[in-house]
């Protein structure tokens, strides 16, 4: 937990499933000074949290003084996702915990915006699962989003993406909160990186202890997630990601994308094998305020949005330029 973390109590929240969460708390962090029209919402990915800037921040080379998302001139907000395990209401707090959708998570964030006095976001920005919420913000609340940047995510969860997440969830259910989560993260991490990167970094190298180097690498990431994340939240958030479908109950995808009024950057990663650029091209073609599909060049696959800081900074500066 960081000293910057705050908590907003937002009341009961009706859910798409027809039920409700009786009491919602969102943990959040802020940087910069709010002037009424300079607020930016940064959305974290699946196992991220609200700590985006500073020494421990997962986007500390993108968010900060003089960076692409400049905290000298902007009021930057990051909230831990509803259903998460870093201060916001999640399955560790309530049993049984209801199924959530991306729209439920964004509805909770809209309550947070009201709590903070933010009527309109200057920008909503996110990658991967964070990009899902950024897109949903722009479709659900177009009047509240002036600018939008979505990185490394499509307009809906594809059959292949759902297949990967359901396999991981089954591993957690069968293997439990330690071994199951460990294995699920190893599987996920393969989809987050690219084959050329794994080949270059590890090849067929065998370590002194007899393990393949790539095997040791995946085991390391499995151990890390067990030590810092809730298996229950992992399942809830995976299921919420599977609900992602901008066109659902909105007359189809094209009609939903036409609702977006924000100046928009849609960015794909050329080596991403989980969220392929072709799906993102659809959005770039249909969103009125998007000029083109931007391509981040990276050997790191889907995780490129967490690594290619220079390219992400350039995109953010372009989005926020007056």
Buried (B, 14 or more C-beta within 10 A) or exposed (E): EBEBBEEBEBEEBEBBEEEBBEEBBBBBBBBBEBEEEBBBBBBBBBBBBBBBBBEEBBBBBBBBEEBBBBBEBBBBBBBBBBBBBBBBBBBBEEEEBBBBBBBBBBBBBBBBBEEBEBEEBBBBBBBBBBBBBBBBBBBBBBEBBBBBBBBBBBBBBBEEBBEBBBBBBEBBEEBEBBBBBBBBBBBBBBBBBBEEBBEEEBEEEEEEEEEBBBBBBBBEBBBBBBEEBBBBBBBBBBBBBBBBBBBBEBEEBBEBBBBBBBBBBBBBBBBBBBBBBEBBBBBBEBBEBBEEBBBBEBBBBBBBBBBBBEBBBBBBEEBBEE
